[in-house]
Amino acid sequence: MRVIQKVPTLRLLTRSRADILAVARRISGPLQTVLGSDYSVEVAEMKSQIGSGAMPIDLLPSAGLRIRPKKKNSRMLRKIISSFRQLPKPVVGRVNDDALVLDLRCLELETEFLQQLSLLKIARE
C-alpha cells in the first residue's frame, strides 16, 4: 500500500481540489434541504491553511461550503455555528464575510456528516 494512503495526514494534504469540490457538491444539496430557505449554502473554492512553526501560512487549494442567513442576521449566524459545534461529531468552521465557512479538505466520512444533519437546531427568522 502506498504511504500516502496509509498516513492520514498525507492522505488529506494531498487531496486534489477537484476531489474536495466533488464532496462539496454532493453534500450542499442535502445541507440546504435541512437548513431550509432562511439560509443559503454555496459551494466555494478556497485555500486551506497548513503548517505551523516557521511556516504557518502555507496554503493548499481546497473547496468547501459557505453558509449564511439570507437576511443579514448575526444571531442566526451565531446559532448555526453553535448548532454545528453541538453535533455528536462537532463540525467547526470559520466565520468570513458574514458566513460560516466549512473547508472540506479533511472531511472523509460524508455519510456520517450527512446522517447527523437532522440533529441541527436551526434558528428561523
Stockholm file with secondary structure:
# STOCKHOLM 1.0

chainA/1-125         MRVIQKVPTLRLLTRSRADILAVARRISGPLQTVLGSDYSVEVAEMKSQIGSGAMPIDLLPSAGLRIRPKKKNSRMLRKIISSFRQLPKPVVGRVNDDALVLDLRCLELETEFLQQLSLLKIARE
#=GR chainA/1-125 SS CCHHHHSHHHHHHTCCHHHHHHHHHHHHHHHHHHHCTTEEEEEEEEEEEECCTTCTTEEEEEEEEEEEESSCCHHHHHHHHHHHHTSSSCCCCEEETTEEEEECTTCCCHHHHHHGGGGCCCCCC
#=GC SS_cons         CCHHHHSHHHHHHTCCHHHHHHHHHHHHHHHHHHHCTTEEEEEEEEEEEECCTTCTTEEEEEEEEEEEESSCCHHHHHHHHHHHHTSSSCCCCEEETTEEEEECTTCCCHHHHHHGGGGCCCCCC
//
